[in-house]
Amino acid sequence: MRLWPGSLLWRTFLLIAVLMSLSMLAWFNIYRAYEREPRARQLSQLMVSVVNLTRSALISAQQQKRHDLLLELSDRESIHIYPAEDNETIAPLPDRALLHLVAEQLRSELGPETRLTLERNGELAVFVSFRIDDGEEGEYWLALPIERIERSIPWQWIGWGLAALLLSLSGAYLIMFRVTRPLKALSVSAMEIGRGRTPPPIEENGPSEIIAVANAFNQMSAALARLDSDRALILAGISHDLRTPLTRLRMSIELSGSDETTRDGMVADVDEIDLTIGQFLDFARETSGEELQEVDLGALLNDLATRYARRGKPINTDLATLPPLQVRPHGLRRAIANLIDNALRHAAGDKPLLLNLRQEQRDILIEVCDRGPGIPEQEVERLKLPFTRLDGARSNVSGAGLGLAIVDRIMRAHKGRLDLLPRDGGGLIARITLPMP
């Protein structure tokens, strides 16, 4: 599992939350460090006062009334006085900085022989040793309730601190939301452009930097829309202004009195020009603008094979039965037809092509296999570029060198890929890989 979020909003919010929490912890520790000494001084002063008052009361009281005085201190003030014994068990002072500071200040006020403990003979209390006088009456323990040194949890202050932290985090979230909302709108519009659509202009508001980015994006989007419109106009002009004269030229050739060989050569030249124009138009045409549709790939490939068979170019098929897939049908049909035409031009002799359809893990594979001379491995990627042709046995044919570039562009629009692989026994496998949803 990824614990770190991917969005800028939540990454920044969590970073701010961590920094604010660490800051509050740091301030809390600073407060504890600076509060420890004044609190130790206050506690030690309280104990010194109680010891001195108790000592003075015992000294001033008559010998026979001291017992009654001790009982009264125990009932009213919860103060107990115990004589020190030789075999008593005294627990060491816990390792708390506050208690050690209190013990040091007690020794400085009551004398270096003063002891402090929280447990004596199994009884829990705050025990402070003292002597009534410098005589031989011995050492005594003054026991105070342990609640005197325990600090109650300031729930009210903790609540206010948590409320302040939540308010700060809410403000940080709102600030980051206002910053990232234009970026999200920018991302959505960019994806729309990637799909071949023209998104509405982005709102140009917020900080100056966001306004500048939104303005630049809107200008870019408008420029791309104009470019797309100009391209559509140019394509329409090419289709009309070039192909119409070619049609008239072909009709003139057919009606001319030239011999059959000359006439067939001129018709072949016209067909080659028409094919080259078609490749230019296919390459320039936007393939990602077509809507995705659920298509039965087996039926699509079988229809293509049937059409080529009617033209006297039979194709063997091995088509697996697969569920319908979301594709752009016209673009995919054009890509497969380009691969078939390319294989027919280069295939050796009368060996038919093989058209495969199968599934491999999470990918759909469409393969056009021929028995031609193949393509060297080092030339594969270069041949996917526009206007490139192989300088070898497969290049002695007509065309503008755009067939594989068109297929590669259509596959990238489908988030797939085109692979040109050697075939066992000689030949080439032109493989189209389409990812499953």
Backbone hydrogen bonds, N-H to C=O, Kabsch-Sander energy under -0.5 kcal/mol:
donor,donor_aa,acceptor,acceptor_aa,energy
3,L,1,M,-0.8
11,R,7,S,-2.1
12,T,8,L,-2.5
13,F,9,L,-2.4
14,L,10,W,-2.6
15,L,11,R,-2.1
16,I,12,T,-2.7
17,A,13,F,-2.7
18,V,14,L,-2.6
19,L,15,L,-2.4
20,M,16,I,-2.7
21,S,17,A,-2.4
22,L,18,V,-2.7
23,S,19,L,-2.2
24,M,20,M,-2.4
25,L,21,S,-2.4
26,A,22,L,-2.5
27,W,23,S,-2.5
28,F,24,M,-2.3
29,N,25,L,-2.4
30,I,26,A,-2.4
31,Y,27,W,-2.5
32,R,28,F,-2.4
33,A,29,N,-2.5
34,Y,30,I,-2.3
35,E,31,Y,-1.9
36,R,32,R,-1.4
37,E,33,A,-0.6
39,R,35,E,-1.9
40,A,36,R,-2.6
41,R,37,E,-2.5
42,Q,38,P,-2.1
43,L,39,R,-2.6
44,S,40,A,-2.7
45,Q,41,R,-2.1
46,L,42,Q,-2.0
47,M,43,L,-2.5
48,V,44,S,-2.8
49,S,45,Q,-2.4
50,V,46,L,-2.4
51,V,47,M,-2.9
52,N,48,V,-2.8
53,L,49,S,-2.7
54,T,50,V,-2.8
55,R,51,V,-2.9
56,S,52,N,-2.7
57,A,53,L,-2.6
58,L,54,T,-2.5
59,I,55,R,-2.6
60,S,56,S,-2.4
61,A,57,A,-1.8
65,K,62,Q,-1.1
66,R,62,Q,-0.6
66,R,63,Q,-0.9
69,L,65,K,-1.8
70,L,66,R,-2.4
71,L,67,H,-1.9
72,E,68,D,-2.0
73,L,69,L,-2.4
74,S,70,L,-2.0
75,D,71,L,-2.3
76,R,72,E,-2.6
77,E,73,L,-1.6
78,S,74,S,-0.6
79,I,73,L,-1.8
80,H,78,S,-0.5
80,H,143,A,-2.0
82,Y,141,W,-2.6
84,A,139,E,-2.9
88,E,85,E,-0.7
90,I,88,E,-0.6
91,A,89,T,-0.5
91,A,119,E,-2.2
96,R,94,P,-2.5
100,H,96,R,-1.9
101,L,97,A,-2.0
102,V,98,L,-2.2
103,A,99,L,-2.6
104,E,100,H,-2.2
105,Q,101,L,-2.1
106,L,102,V,-2.3
107,R,103,A,-2.3
108,S,104,E,-1.9
109,E,105,Q,-1.4
110,L,106,L,-3.5
111,G,107,R,-1.4
114,T,111,G,-1.7
117,T,127,F,-1.9
120,R,123,E,-2.1
121,N,89,T,-3.2
123,E,120,R,-2.1
125,A,118,L,-1.5
125,A,123,E,-0.6
126,V,144,L,-2.9
127,F,117,T,-2.9
127,F,125,A,-0.9
128,V,142,L,-2.4
129,S,115,R,-2.2
130,F,140,Y,-2.2
132,I,138,G,-0.6
140,Y,130,F,-3.0
141,W,82,Y,-3.7
142,L,128,V,-2.9
143,A,80,H,-3.1
143,A,141,W,-0.6
144,L,126,V,-2.4
144,L,142,L,-0.6
148,R,145,P,-2.0
149,I,146,I,-1.3
150,E,146,I,-1.0
152,S,150,E,-0.5
155,W,153,I,-2.2
158,I,154,P,-2.5
159,G,155,W,-2.8
160,W,156,Q,-2.3
161,G,157,W,-2.5
162,L,158,I,-2.6
163,A,159,G,-2.4
164,A,160,W,-2.4
165,L,161,G,-2.3
166,L,162,L,-2.7
167,L,163,A,-2.4
168,S,164,A,-2.3
169,L,165,L,-2.5
170,S,166,L,-2.4
171,G,167,L,-2.3
172,A,168,S,-2.4
173,Y,169,L,-2.5
174,L,170,S,-2.4
175,I,171,G,-2.3
176,M,172,A,-2.5
177,F,173,Y,-2.6
178,R,174,L,-2.1
179,V,175,I,-1.5
180,T,176,M,-2.9
181,R,177,F,-2.0
183,L,179,V,-0.6
184,K,180,T,-2.4
185,A,181,R,-2.3
186,L,182,P,-2.3
187,S,183,L,-2.3
188,V,184,K,-2.5
189,S,185,A,-2.3
190,A,186,L,-2.3
191,M,187,S,-2.2
192,E,188,V,-1.9
193,I,189,S,-2.2
194,G,190,A,-2.2
195,R,191,M,-1.3
196,G,193,I,-1.7
197,R,192,E,-2.5
205,N,203,E,-1.1
211,I,207,P,-2.4
212,A,208,S,-2.4
213,V,209,E,-2.2
214,A,210,I,-2.8
215,N,211,I,-2.6
216,A,212,A,-2.3
217,F,213,V,-2.5
218,N,214,A,-2.6
219,Q,215,N,-2.2
220,M,216,A,-2.3
221,S,217,F,-3.0
222,A,218,N,-2.4
223,A,219,Q,-2.4
224,L,220,M,-2.6
225,A,221,S,-2.2
226,R,222,A,-2.3
227,L,223,A,-2.5
228,D,224,L,-2.7
229,S,225,A,-2.2
230,D,226,R,-2.8
231,R,227,L,-2.6
232,A,228,D,-2.4
233,L,229,S,-2.0
234,I,230,D,-2.5
235,L,231,R,-2.9
236,A,232,A,-2.2
237,G,233,L,-2.1
238,I,234,I,-2.9
239,S,235,L,-2.7
240,H,236,A,-2.1
241,D,237,G,-3.5
242,L,238,I,-2.0
243,R,238,I,-0.9
243,R,239,S,-0.6
244,T,240,H,-1.2
246,L,242,L,-1.6
247,T,243,R,-2.3
248,R,244,T,-2.1
249,L,245,P,-2.7
250,R,246,L,-2.4
251,M,247,T,-2.2
252,S,248,R,-2.3
253,I,249,L,-2.2
254,E,250,R,-2.5
255,L,251,M,-1.8
256,S,252,S,-0.8
256,S,253,I,-0.7
263,R,259,D,-2.6
264,D,260,E,-2.8
265,G,261,T,-2.0
266,M,262,T,-2.2
267,V,263,R,-2.4
268,A,264,D,-2.3
269,D,265,G,-1.9
270,V,266,M,-2.2
271,D,267,V,-2.7
272,E,268,A,-2.2
273,I,269,D,-2.3
274,D,270,V,-2.6
275,L,271,D,-2.6
276,T,272,E,-2.5
277,I,273,I,-2.5
278,G,274,D,-2.3
279,Q,275,L,-2.1
280,F,276,T,-2.3
281,L,277,I,-2.5
282,D,278,G,-2.5
283,F,279,Q,-2.5
284,A,280,F,-2.2
285,R,281,L,-1.6
287,T,285,R,-0.6
290,E,287,T,-0.8
293,Q,327,V,-3.1
295,V,293,Q,-0.6
295,V,325,L,-2.4
297,L,295,V,-1.0
300,L,296,D,-2.2
301,L,297,L,-2.6
302,N,298,G,-2.3
303,D,299,A,-2.1
304,L,300,L,-1.9
305,A,301,L,-2.6
306,T,302,N,-2.1
307,R,303,D,-2.1
308,Y,304,L,-2.2
309,A,305,A,-2.1
310,R,306,T,-1.9
311,R,307,R,-0.9
312,G,309,A,-1.7
313,K,308,Y,-2.5
316,N,353,L,-2.7
318,D,355,L,-2.7
320,A,318,D,-0.6
320,A,357,L,-2.2
322,L,320,A,-0.8
325,L,295,V,-2.3
327,V,293,Q,-2.7
327,V,325,L,-0.8
332,L,328,R,-2.6
333,R,329,P,-2.6
334,R,330,H,-2.2
335,A,331,G,-2.2
336,I,332,L,-2.4
337,A,333,R,-2.4
338,N,334,R,-2.1
339,L,335,A,-1.9
340,I,336,I,-2.4
341,D,337,A,-3.0
342,N,338,N,-2.6
343,A,339,L,-2.3
344,L,340,I,-2.7
345,R,341,D,-2.0
346,H,342,N,-1.3
347,A,343,A,-2.5
351,K,348,A,-1.3
353,L,314,P,-0.7
354,L,369,C,-2.1
355,L,316,N,-3.0
356,N,354,L,-0.6
356,N,367,E,-2.7
357,L,318,D,-2.2
358,R,365,L,-2.1
360,E,363,D,-2.7
363,D,360,E,-1.7
364,I,434,L,-3.2
365,L,358,R,-3.1
365,L,363,D,-0.5
366,I,432,I,-2.6
367,E,356,N,-1.8
368,V,430,A,-2.1
369,C,354,L,-2.9
369,C,367,E,-0.6
370,D,428,L,-2.3
379,E,376,P,-1.7
380,V,377,E,-1.1
383,L,379,E,-1.9
384,K,380,V,-0.5
384,K,381,E,-0.9
385,L,382,R,-1.6
387,F,401,G,-1.0
388,T,385,L,-0.9
388,T,401,G,-1.3
392,G,390,L,-1.7
395,S,392,G,-1.4
396,N,393,A,-0.6
397,V,395,S,-1.7
406,I,402,L,-2.4
407,V,403,G,-1.9
408,D,404,L,-2.7
409,R,405,A,-2.1
410,I,406,I,-2.3
411,M,407,V,-2.5
412,R,408,D,-2.1
413,A,409,R,-1.7
414,H,410,I,-1.0
415,K,412,R,-1.2
416,G,411,M,-3.3
417,R,433,T,-1.5
419,D,431,R,-2.7
421,L,419,D,-0.6
421,L,429,I,-2.9
423,R,427,G,-1.6
426,G,423,R,-2.3
428,L,370,D,-0.7
429,I,421,L,-3.2
430,A,368,V,-2.6
430,A,428,L,-0.6
431,R,419,D,-3.2
431,R,429,I,-0.8
432,I,366,I,-3.4
433,T,417,R,-2.4
434,L,364,I,-2.8
434,L,432,I,-0.5
436,M,362,R,-2.7
